[in-house]
Amino acid sequence: MRTPGGLLATTLLVAGFLAPFVVFAQASPSTTLRFGDTHADVALLQKMLNLSPDTRVATAGPGAPGAESTYFGPKTLDAVKRFQSKYRAEILVPAGLSAPTGVVGPFTLTKLQIMAASPRPTPPVAPPVVLSGLELYITDIKKGQEKLGYSADIITKSEALIRANADKQPDYQKQFFDEQRALYNKKNAAYAGQSALGALLQTLGEALVSFVTPETARAGVGLPFGGFVSWVLPCTCSPVAQIFVFLPNPTPTSNFILDYIYGSEGFAWYNLPEPAIATLGLYEPGVQSCLMYVGDGCIIFPAVGIITPVVGSSLTPL
């Protein structure tokens, strides 16, 4: 006995892509589908068969995933037979059959119902890939050089130069967090040995210092940036260095390349560019000043801009 005309089609419309699961989980065990049928049930049957590559009706055209039809033709017949053979112990053996028939009878439908009622496993979601400061730096350099029209050979040589320099440098990101943790612990230990009044006065003093440092100097000329220096590359054709400002969770004012003129910072305990320190300040966008020897001559290593004297680090003298 078939379900009332149009019922399955209506269910499909309401349930969307979950329709084949809903319908086959609730359909009557007496429903039978066979070669030559034309009915909305057939389209739902094809959707169920298309869930597995082993029983797929077609890879393209009518009956393929997303193009299921209402006609039970030769391709559907073949797919049903493959389905019955795949689940022989649950379909053919109970029915006393030795070979698949291609007819969707009670045992085939029951298996479809069981599969439809079973929760579908959620495919694992791969964790997001977080590139290191070096890889982000190289990616940005390539983008900038492509915009400048550099040849593939120059871009390849530039990357080789950067990676050769990287082999000589430590893990700046780990170093940064280790240094910051050590400073934090030292400051806490210092507070623990002070009187309540002494700690209060020191806190007020630090607040006053922070009031006149780069955080409030953003009203000056330039755009703000902040992060820590995860990569430094001296510019071999000019008295400038490139730094890559990096934060694990980037913001609109972090994670980009800036040029730096040695000795130009206005607020610092350690000169920039000092790898693994936090830095905060302003930069002039669009200014390009880093020239590097690549091949037989000097070329521009592109940057977002150049750091202004309104910049400093988070480290304090030990």
N, C-alpha and C positions, 0 to 999 in steps of 0.2 A: 504494500500500500504506500502510495506517495503522500508526502505532506501536501497541504492545500496549496493550490497554484499561487505563485507569487510570494509565498511566505518566506522562502529562503532568500529570494532576491531582496525583499524588504529588510530582512535581518542583515544582509550584507551591506546595504545602504546605511543602516543605523550603526553597525558595529565596526565599519571601516576595515582596516587590515586584520582585525581580530575575528572577522566574520567566520572564516573556515573553522577556527577553533570552537567558537560558540555554537555554530550550527551542527557540526559533527558530534559535539559533546552532548547535544540535546536531541538529536534526530532519533526517529523511531527505528528500532532494530529491524523492522520488517521492510525498511526502504531498500529497494533494489535498483541498481543502475547497470546497464549493459550496452554493448556495442550498438550504435545506431540511434541511441537516445539523444534528444535535443531538449535540454531543460536547465534551469538555473542551478539545479543541484550539481550538474556536471562541471560547471565553472568552479564551484566550491571544492569539488573532488580534485580538480586539477591544481587548485591552490595548495591543497594538502599534499598532493604528490610532489609538487614543485619545491617543497620545503627541504627535500634531500636530493643531492646530486644523483644518488643511486636510483631514484624513482622519478626523475624529472621527465615531464611530458615532452618538452622540446627546449632547445637552447635559443631558438629564434623563431619569430613568426607566431601564428596562432597556437595557443597552448603553452607558450613560453612564460616564464615568470613575468607578471605584469600584463600579459596578453592572453590570459585564460579565456576560453570560449565555452559556449553552452553545448557544443557538439561532442558526443562520445564517438570519436573516430579511431582510426588505426593507431595513432600515436598514444591516445589515452588508453586504448586496449593494451598496448605493449607496456605502458607505464604501470598499469594495474597488475599485469602479470609479474612484472619485476617486484612490485610491492608484495604480492602474495608469496613469491619465492623467497624474498628477504625475510619475511615473518612466517615461514613455512610451519613452524611448530605451533603457532597460534592461529593460523588460518587454514592451511591445507590438512594437517594431521587431524584436528578435531572434526573436520568435514569428511574425513575418509577419502581424501583426494591425494593422488600422487603427483599431479601436475597442475600448474595454475590454469584457471579458466578465463580470467579477465572479467568475470562477472562480479560486481560489488554486491555480494549477498550478506547474510547476517554476520558471518565470522569476519569478513573483511571490514564491514562497517563497524563492528565492535572494536576491532583493533584501531580503526581511525578515531573512534570515540575516546578510547583510552589515551591515545596520543594527544588528542585535542584537549582533554581534561588535565593532562600532566603539565605542570609549569614548565615553560621553556627556559632553559638555562641562559642567564645573561652573559654574553661574551665578555671576557676580561677587558678592562680598559687600561691601556698602557699608560704608565705615568708620564707626565709631560717631560720632555727633554729640556734640561736647563743647561745651556751652553756656558762654558767657562768664560772668564773675562777675555782670555786670549782668543778663543774662537769667535766671540762677539766682535772683538777688535778686528780680526782678519776679515770677517764678513762685511763689516762696515767699510774697511779699506777697499775691498773688492768692488762694492757698490759705488763708492766714490770714484774709483779709477775707471770703472765702466762709463760713468757719466762724463768723465773727462775725455773719453774716447781712446784710452790706452789700449794697446794691443794685448792679445792673450799672452804673448811672451813676456811682456813687462809685468802683467798682473801675476803670472806664475813666479817670476823672479822675485817680485816683491814679497809674495807669501813665503818663499824659501828663505829670504833674508829675515823676516819676522820670526819664523820658526827656529832658525839657527840661533837667533838671539834668545829665544824662549828657553832653549835647552840649558842655558847658563843661569836661569833665574829660578827662584823658589816658588812655592805655592803661595802667591800673595793673598789669596782669599783666606786660607787657613791662618796665615801669619797675622793678618789683620784682626781676625776674631780672637786669636790667642793674646795679642797685645792689648786689645781692648778689655778682655777679661782680666788680665793681670793688673791693668790700671784701675779697673773697677774694684777689684779685691783690695788693692793697696789703699784706695781712697776710703773704703769702708773700714779698714783696719785703723786708719788714721783717725776717723771719726770716733771709733770705739774708745780710743784712749783720751779723748777730749772731754772737758766738762760740757754740760748742756749749753752754757753761755758761749763757750769757745766754738762749739759746733755751729751754733746759730750765727755767730759773727762770720765764720768761714763761708757758710751757705749764702749769707747776704753779700759777701765779697765776690763770690763766684757769680751770683746773679748780676752784680754790677758789671763785672767783666763781660759777661755774655751780652749785656745790653749794648755795649759799644763795639762788638765784634761783627763779623760779616752778616749775621742773621738780620741785624737792623740796618745794614749798609746797602740793602737791596734797592733803596730809593735812588742809588747812584745810577750811572750810565751802564747799560748792559742787561743781560738776562740772567736769572738765577740758575744755579746748578748745585747738585750735592750728591755725594756718594763716597766711595772710597777708591783709592788709586789701585786698580788691580793689574794695570799694565803700564809700563814705561818704555818708550823707544826713543833714544837720542837721535836727533835729526842730523845726519852726518854732513850735510851741505849748508847748514844754517845753525846759529847759536840758540836753538829752540829744541824742546822735547815734546813728544806727543804722550799724553796720558789717556788711559781709558777709565772714565768714571763709571763705577759699577755698583749696583745694589742687587741683592738676590731677588727682590721683588721690584722690578723697575717702575719708575714714575716718569711723568713727562719731563722732569728736570734731572734725570739720571740716565746712565747707560749710553754714553756717546763719547766720541773722541774729541779732545780739545788740545790745542797747541799751548805751550807754556814758554815764556821767556825767562830764562834763569835769573833768579834774584828779584823778580818783580812783585812778589806777593807782599801784601800790606799787613796781614795778620798771620803769624806762624811761629811755632816753636821750632819746627824742623822745616827746612826748605823743601818746597815742592821742586821737582817731582820726587816724592819719597814713597816707594811702593808700600802698600798695606796700611796707609793712614786714611782716616776719614777727612774729607775736605768739603768746604762750603764756600761759595762765592759767586762772582759774576763773570760773564764772558761776552765778548763782542761777536755776534754771529757773522758767518760768511768770510771772516778774515783767514786767509791761507798763508802760513809762514813756515811750514815744515818741508824742507827739501832734502831728499835722500839720494845717495849714490846707488843707482841701479843700472847694471850694465856699464856702458861707457860714459854716462852722464848723470846729471842730477834731475830728478823729477819731483813733482809735488806729491806729497802724501796727504790726501784730503782729510780735512777735519771739519767739525761743525762750526768752530770759531776759535778765538784766542782768549785765554784767561786774562782778565784785567787785574790790576793790583788789589782790588777788593776781594781777597781770597785768603783763607787760612786753614789750618788743620785742627783736628780735635785733640791731638796729643799734647801733653804738658810735660815740662822738663822733670826728669826723675831725680 
